[in-house]
Each structure stands twice: as C-alpha cells, then as structure tokens.
Amino acid sequence: MTGRFLYVCARPQRDAATAEWASFRDGLGVADDDLVHHDLVREPLPADLGRYAGVVVGGSPFNVTDTGKTDAQLRLEHDLETLASAALTGRTRAMFTCFGIGVVTRLLGGAVTLDHPEGTGPAEIALTAEGMRDELFGILEPRFVALTAHKEGTAAVPPGATLLASNEACPVQAYRAGVSLWATQFHPEPTADAFVARMTVYRAAGYFDADAFDEVAAHVRTASVEQPTLLLRTFAAQAISA
C-alpha cells in the first residue's frame, strides 16, 4: 500500500473540479503528487484501485433522481457503483460525499428522494451513538458544523448501513457500509472561502437565490468547519497505516 490517494471527480465544470481537488488535498493533508486527480466525467474508472491507499469522491451538480440522463452520466454512476462495491468488500477504502452518497444508497437498495434538501451554507449535524464509536467519526465533537448544498437526500438508512450522523433537515447525513466505505451528505473538504468560490460556479444552478449571492456568501463565511476536515485527516492516516 502506498501513501497516494485518488480523487474521483464527478463535476463537469473544470474550475470547480480543480478547486475541489485542492480542498481534498488540503483536507487529507497530502502533497500535490499524493492526490491523483481522475476526471470520471470524461474518463472511465481506473482498474488499478489497489495502487491507492484510499479514494475520495467529490460532489456534482448531477442528481441520482435526475430524469433524462445522458449516456455519460449513466456511465459515471455505473463506475461509482463499481468503486462503491470495491470499498464495500474491502478491496479499497473510500469516502463518498454529497452526490456520491445517493449513488451508494441506491446500490445498497435504499431510496433517494427530493424530500430532504438543504440550502447552501452551514448546518449543525449530530453524531449518533454509533457515530461516536466509529473509527473516523468518533474523533469529532458530538455536534459539529459542516457545509451543505443539495437537492436530494437519502430517505432512510439503506440496508446494511450504519447511521453515523444526522440532523432535522436531512436525517441521513452520514453512514458507514461494508468493510471500508463511508458516505456523507455534507461536504467535509472545503473551507468557507473555498465553498464561496464554488458558489460562483453554481450561482445559476438552483441551490440558492442567485440574487442573494452576497448574503448567502456572508453567512457561509461565518462558519467554522474545522471538524469535518478531521474526518479526512483521520481517513488518510488510517488508510496509510492499514
């Protein structure tokens, strides 16, 4: 096992993808060369996942609940399911975030719906009892703040998964499944400033009122989001030592 990690990008927008890669790099605490950027939108999933200590999956403007999906989106979702299957059986170690949790939920036989959206900005999230005992989430404070922006969510904990974190707006914020897969609805990687920069790319995407950009950005910048970053640092440390 090496100390290199793989960032799997599900964002068509290259600027947002590059910035997200940088946020994961900083969150994991690794050097540039130790986080390989793979553009899953344009290239199929690499076959040699065993080369990496772990894999992180970023967010996307795609939704599992989208209708009229393109062939490229369908292929991307299939490749993410392949990656999730590898993590479920211990062939790799992976953390899926935002859009990715929906792909994993569906793979596990759970339901993804439009009933649990969250606005763009900081959200307070609470660990479950299992979350407090989890090898990753257990290092967090029982209640912490993370950044969210999503239109769909997991309706209930999917079969075989263990709920790790929740809040009132979106009851499934994180879970663990199988041997070595974690999934979060919230974004563990960005700083507040990085999140605001991402907002500029998706200003017209319907996550927030475009005319209220300055107000939403100001609210985001009030957030202290050091706790979620600890997940990535711990993920990296444990993956390297595994």
TORKOL-4160 file (C-alpha; in steps of 0.2 Angstrom, whole numbers, padded with zeros to 4 digits, m for minus):
242
<pt num="1" X="0000" Y="0000" Z="0000"/>
<pt num="2" X="0007" Y="0017" Z="m0005"/>
<pt num="3" X="0003" Y="0034" Z="0003"/>
<pt num="4" X="m0005" Y="0040" Z="m0013"/>
<pt num="5" X="m0024" Y="0044" Z="m0014"/>
<pt num="6" X="m0036" Y="0045" Z="m0028"/>
<pt num="7" X="m0048" Y="0060" Z="m0030"/>
<pt num="8" X="m0063" Y="0054" Z="m0041"/>
<pt num="9" X="m0071" Y="0070" Z="m0049"/>
<pt num="10" X="m0089" Y="0069" Z="m0054"/>
<pt num="11" X="m0090" Y="0088" Z="m0059"/>
<pt num="12" X="m0091" Y="0093" Z="m0077"/>
<pt num="13" X="m0085" Y="0111" Z="m0073"/>
<pt num="14" X="m0066" Y="0110" Z="m0073"/>
<pt num="15" X="m0063" Y="0125" Z="m0062"/>
<pt num="16" X="m0074" Y="0118" Z="m0049"/>
<pt num="17" X="m0066" Y="0101" Z="m0051"/>
<pt num="18" X="m0049" Y="0108" Z="m0049"/>
<pt num="19" X="m0053" Y="0118" Z="m0033"/>
<pt num="20" X="m0062" Y="0103" Z="m0026"/>
<pt num="21" X="m0046" Y="0093" Z="m0029"/>
<pt num="22" X="m0036" Y="0106" Z="m0019"/>
<pt num="23" X="m0049" Y="0106" Z="m0005"/>
<pt num="24" X="m0047" Y="0087" Z="m0003"/>
<pt num="25" X="m0028" Y="0088" Z="m0004"/>
<pt num="26" X="m0028" Y="0101" Z="0010"/>
<pt num="27" X="m0041" Y="0091" Z="0020"/>
<pt num="28" X="m0031" Y="0075" Z="0018"/>
<pt num="29" X="m0015" Y="0084" Z="0022"/>
<pt num="30" X="m0006" Y="0077" Z="0007"/>
<pt num="31" X="0006" Y="0084" Z="m0006"/>
<pt num="32" X="0000" Y="0088" Z="m0024"/>
<pt num="33" X="0008" Y="0072" Z="m0031"/>
<pt num="34" X="0000" Y="0061" Z="m0017"/>
<pt num="35" X="m0018" Y="0065" Z="m0023"/>
<pt num="36" X="m0021" Y="0059" Z="m0041"/>
<pt num="37" X="m0035" Y="0069" Z="m0050"/>
<pt num="38" X="m0046" Y="0057" Z="m0060"/>
<pt num="39" X="m0059" Y="0065" Z="m0071"/>
<pt num="40" X="m0073" Y="0052" Z="m0070"/>
<pt num="41" X="m0085" Y="0063" Z="m0081"/>
<pt num="42" X="m0073" Y="0061" Z="m0096"/>
<pt num="43" X="m0063" Y="0045" Z="m0092"/>
<pt num="44" X="m0069" Y="0028" Z="m0085"/>
<pt num="45" X="m0064" Y="0022" Z="m0068"/>
<pt num="46" X="m0046" Y="0016" Z="m0067"/>
<pt num="47" X="m0044" Y="m0003" Z="m0065"/>
<pt num="48" X="m0029" Y="m0002" Z="m0053"/>
<pt num="49" X="m0038" Y="0005" Z="m0037"/>
<pt num="50" X="m0026" Y="m0006" Z="m0027"/>
<pt num="51" X="m0012" Y="0007" Z="m0031"/>
<pt num="52" X="m0020" Y="0019" Z="m0019"/>
<pt num="53" X="m0021" Y="0020" Z="0000"/>
<pt num="54" X="m0039" Y="0027" Z="m0002"/>
<pt num="55" X="m0051" Y="0035" Z="m0013"/>
<pt num="56" X="m0062" Y="0051" Z="m0011"/>
<pt num="57" X="m0077" Y="0055" Z="m0021"/>
<pt num="58" X="m0082" Y="0073" Z="m0024"/>
<pt num="59" X="m0099" Y="0081" Z="m0026"/>
<pt num="60" X="m0108" Y="0085" Z="m0043"/>
<pt num="61" X="m0122" Y="0095" Z="m0050"/>
<pt num="62" X="m0129" Y="0078" Z="m0056"/>
<pt num="63" X="m0143" Y="0070" Z="m0045"/>
<pt num="64" X="m0147" Y="0052" Z="m0044"/>
<pt num="65" X="m0165" Y="0057" Z="m0046"/>
<pt num="66" X="m0162" Y="0066" Z="m0062"/>
<pt num="67" X="m0173" Y="0061" Z="m0077"/>
<pt num="68" X="m0167" Y="0060" Z="m0095"/>
<pt num="69" X="m0149" Y="0056" Z="m0090"/>
<pt num="70" X="m0136" Y="0056" Z="m0104"/>
<pt num="71" X="m0125" Y="0041" Z="m0108"/>
<pt num="72" X="m0110" Y="0050" Z="m0100"/>
<pt num="73" X="m0120" Y="0052" Z="m0083"/>
<pt num="74" X="m0126" Y="0034" Z="m0083"/>
<pt num="75" X="m0108" Y="0028" Z="m0086"/>
<pt num="76" X="m0102" Y="0039" Z="m0072"/>
<pt num="77" X="m0115" Y="0032" Z="m0060"/>
<pt num="78" X="m0111" Y="0014" Z="m0065"/>
<pt num="79" X="m0092" Y="0017" Z="m0062"/>
<pt num="80" X="m0096" Y="0025" Z="m0045"/>
<pt num="81" X="m0106" Y="0009" Z="m0041"/>
<pt num="82" X="m0091" Y="m0001" Z="m0046"/>
<pt num="83" X="m0080" Y="0009" Z="m0034"/>
<pt num="84" X="m0093" Y="0008" Z="m0020"/>
<pt num="85" X="m0093" Y="m0011" Z="m0022"/>
<pt num="86" X="m0074" Y="m0012" Z="m0021"/>
<pt num="87" X="m0075" Y="m0002" Z="m0005"/>
<pt num="88" X="m0090" Y="m0012" Z="0002"/>
<pt num="89" X="m0079" Y="m0028" Z="0000"/>
<pt num="90" X="m0063" Y="m0021" Z="0007"/>
<pt num="91" X="m0054" Y="m0020" Z="m0010"/>
<pt num="92" X="m0051" Y="m0002" Z="m0007"/>
<pt num="93" X="m0055" Y="0011" Z="0006"/>
<pt num="94" X="m0067" Y="0025" Z="0000"/>
<pt num="95" X="m0076" Y="0041" Z="0006"/>
<pt num="96" X="m0091" Y="0046" Z="m0005"/>
<pt num="97" X="m0098" Y="0064" Z="m0002"/>
<pt num="98" X="m0113" Y="0074" Z="m0007"/>
<pt num="99" X="m0119" Y="0067" Z="m0024"/>
<pt num="100" X="m0110" Y="0051" Z="m0020"/>
<pt num="101" X="m0120" Y="0046" Z="m0005"/>
<pt num="102" X="m0135" Y="0045" Z="m0017"/>
<pt num="103" X="m0126" Y="0033" Z="m0028"/>
<pt num="104" X="m0121" Y="0022" Z="m0014"/>
<pt num="105" X="m0138" Y="0022" Z="m0006"/>
<pt num="106" X="m0146" Y="0016" Z="m0022"/>
<pt num="107" X="m0133" Y="0002" Z="m0024"/>
<pt num="108" X="m0137" Y="m0004" Z="m0006"/>
<pt num="109" X="m0156" Y="m0004" Z="m0011"/>
<pt num="110" X="m0161" Y="0012" Z="m0002"/>
<pt num="111" X="m0171" Y="0026" Z="m0008"/>
<pt num="112" X="m0165" Y="0043" Z="m0014"/>
<pt num="113" X="m0179" Y="0057" Z="m0014"/>
<pt num="114" X="m0181" Y="0076" Z="m0016"/>
<pt num="115" X="m0189" Y="0076" Z="0002"/>
<pt num="116" X="m0173" Y="0081" Z="0011"/>
<pt num="117" X="m0164" Y="0096" Z="0003"/>
<pt num="118" X="m0153" Y="0108" Z="0012"/>
<pt num="119" X="m0149" Y="0126" Z="0007"/>
<pt num="120" X="m0132" Y="0132" Z="0004"/>
<pt num="121" X="m0122" Y="0136" Z="0020"/>
<pt num="122" X="m0118" Y="0129" Z="0037"/>
<pt num="123" X="m0128" Y="0116" Z="0045"/>
<pt num="124" X="m0127" Y="0109" Z="0063"/>
<pt num="125" X="m0125" Y="0090" Z="0062"/>
<pt num="126" X="m0126" Y="0077" Z="0077"/>
<pt num="127" X="m0117" Y="0061" Z="0079"/>
<pt num="128" X="m0127" Y="0045" Z="0083"/>
<pt num="129" X="m0121" Y="0033" Z="0096"/>
<pt num="130" X="m0114" Y="0023" Z="0083"/>
<pt num="131" X="m0105" Y="0038" Z="0075"/>
<pt num="132" X="m0097" Y="0042" Z="0092"/>
<pt num="133" X="m0089" Y="0024" Z="0091"/>
<pt num="134" X="m0084" Y="0025" Z="0073"/>
<pt num="135" X="m0066" Y="0024" Z="0069"/>
<pt num="136" X="m0067" Y="0040" Z="0059"/>
<pt num="137" X="m0082" Y="0050" Z="0065"/>
<pt num="138" X="m0078" Y="0046" Z="0083"/>
<pt num="139" X="m0064" Y="0059" Z="0083"/>
<pt num="140" X="m0077" Y="0073" Z="0080"/>
<pt num="141" X="m0087" Y="0083" Z="0093"/>
<pt num="142" X="m0104" Y="0076" Z="0096"/>
<pt num="143" X="m0112" Y="0091" Z="0087"/>
<pt num="144" X="m0102" Y="0100" Z="0073"/>
<pt num="145" X="m0105" Y="0112" Z="0059"/>
<pt num="146" X="m0102" Y="0107" Z="0041"/>
<pt num="147" X="m0107" Y="0115" Z="0024"/>
<pt num="148" X="m0121" Y="0108" Z="0014"/>
<pt num="149" X="m0130" Y="0112" Z="m0003"/>
<pt num="150" X="m0140" Y="0098" Z="m0011"/>
<pt num="151" X="m0157" Y="0095" Z="m0019"/>
<pt num="152" X="m0159" Y="0077" Z="m0015"/>
<pt num="153" X="m0156" Y="0065" Z="0000"/>
<pt num="154" X="m0157" Y="0048" Z="0007"/>
<pt num="155" X="m0174" Y="0044" Z="0013"/>
<pt num="156" X="m0169" Y="0032" Z="0027"/>
<pt num="157" X="m0153" Y="0022" Z="0031"/>
<pt num="158" X="m0151" Y="0009" Z="0017"/>
<pt num="159" X="m0150" Y="m0009" Z="0021"/>
<pt num="160" X="m0133" Y="m0015" Z="0028"/>
<pt num="161" X="m0128" Y="0003" Z="0033"/>
<pt num="162" X="m0125" Y="0011" Z="0050"/>
<pt num="163" X="m0131" Y="0029" Z="0053"/>
<pt num="164" X="m0117" Y="0039" Z="0059"/>
<pt num="165" X="m0123" Y="0057" Z="0059"/>
<pt num="166" X="m0140" Y="0066" Z="0056"/>
<pt num="167" X="m0149" Y="0082" Z="0058"/>
<pt num="168" X="m0168" Y="0088" Z="0057"/>
<pt num="169" X="m0167" Y="0094" Z="0039"/>
<pt num="170" X="m0158" Y="0079" Z="0032"/>
<pt num="171" X="m0159" Y="0063" Z="0044"/>
<pt num="172" X="m0146" Y="0053" Z="0034"/>
<pt num="173" X="m0130" Y="0064" Z="0035"/>
<pt num="174" X="m0118" Y="0050" Z="0035"/>
<pt num="175" X="m0116" Y="0032" Z="0036"/>
<pt num="176" X="m0104" Y="0018" Z="0036"/>
<pt num="177" X="m0107" Y="0002" Z="0025"/>
<pt num="178" X="m0097" Y="m0014" Z="0022"/>
<pt num="179" X="m0079" Y="m0016" Z="0026"/>
<pt num="180" X="m0072" Y="0001" Z="0021"/>
<pt num="181" X="m0084" Y="0013" Z="0014"/>
<pt num="182" X="m0090" Y="0030" Z="0022"/>
<pt num="183" X="m0103" Y="0041" Z="0014"/>
<pt num="184" X="m0108" Y="0059" Z="0019"/>
<pt num="185" X="m0121" Y="0071" Z="0013"/>
<pt num="186" X="m0112" Y="0086" Z="0019"/>
<pt num="187" X="m0095" Y="0092" Z="0012"/>
<pt num="188" X="m0081" Y="0088" Z="0023"/>
<pt num="189" X="m0067" Y="0096" Z="0012"/>
<pt num="190" X="m0070" Y="0114" Z="0009"/>
<pt num="191" X="m0065" Y="0129" Z="0019"/>
<pt num="192" X="m0079" Y="0143" Z="0020"/>
<pt num="193" X="m0069" Y="0153" Z="0007"/>
<pt num="194" X="m0067" Y="0138" Z="m0005"/>
<pt num="195" X="m0086" Y="0135" Z="m0003"/>
<pt num="196" X="m0090" Y="0153" Z="m0008"/>
<pt num="197" X="m0078" Y="0151" Z="m0023"/>
<pt num="198" X="m0088" Y="0135" Z="m0028"/>
<pt num="199" X="m0104" Y="0145" Z="m0026"/>
<pt num="200" X="m0099" Y="0157" Z="m0040"/>
<pt num="201" X="m0098" Y="0142" Z="m0052"/>
<pt num="202" X="m0115" Y="0136" Z="m0047"/>
<pt num="203" X="m0123" Y="0153" Z="m0045"/>
<pt num="204" X="m0137" Y="0149" Z="m0058"/>
<pt num="205" X="m0139" Y="0130" Z="m0053"/>
<pt num="206" X="m0154" Y="0132" Z="m0041"/>
<pt num="207" X="m0145" Y="0129" Z="m0025"/>
<pt num="208" X="m0149" Y="0146" Z="m0019"/>
<pt num="209" X="m0156" Y="0163" Z="m0025"/>
<pt num="210" X="m0143" Y="0170" Z="m0037"/>
<pt num="211" X="m0149" Y="0187" Z="m0032"/>
<pt num="212" X="m0145" Y="0184" Z="m0014"/>
<pt num="213" X="m0127" Y="0178" Z="m0018"/>
<pt num="214" X="m0118" Y="0191" Z="m0006"/>
<pt num="215" X="m0130" Y="0187" Z="0008"/>
<pt num="216" X="m0128" Y="0168" Z="0007"/>
<pt num="217" X="m0109" Y="0170" Z="0005"/>
<pt num="218" X="m0108" Y="0181" Z="0020"/>
<pt num="219" X="m0117" Y="0168" Z="0030"/>
<pt num="220" X="m0106" Y="0154" Z="0024"/>
<pt num="221" X="m0090" Y="0164" Z="0029"/>
<pt num="222" X="m0097" Y="0164" Z="0047"/>
<pt num="223" X="m0095" Y="0145" Z="0048"/>
<pt num="224" X="m0081" Y="0136" Z="0057"/>
<pt num="225" X="m0079" Y="0120" Z="0048"/>
<pt num="226" X="m0063" Y="0113" Z="0055"/>
<pt num="227" X="m0072" Y="0097" Z="0062"/>
<pt num="228" X="m0076" Y="0089" Z="0046"/>
<pt num="229" X="m0059" Y="0091" Z="0040"/>
<pt num="230" X="m0053" Y="0080" Z="0054"/>
<pt num="231" X="m0063" Y="0066" Z="0045"/>
<pt num="232" X="m0051" Y="0067" Z="0030"/>
<pt num="233" X="m0035" Y="0068" Z="0040"/>
<pt num="234" X="m0041" Y="0053" Z="0050"/>
<pt num="235" X="m0046" Y="0044" Z="0034"/>
<pt num="236" X="m0029" Y="0047" Z="0027"/>
<pt num="237" X="m0019" Y="0042" Z="0042"/>
<pt num="238" X="m0029" Y="0026" Z="0044"/>
<pt num="239" X="m0028" Y="0022" Z="0026"/>
<pt num="240" X="m0009" Y="0024" Z="0025"/>
<pt num="241" X="m0006" Y="0013" Z="0041"/>
<pt num="242" X="m0018" Y="m0001" Z="0036"/>
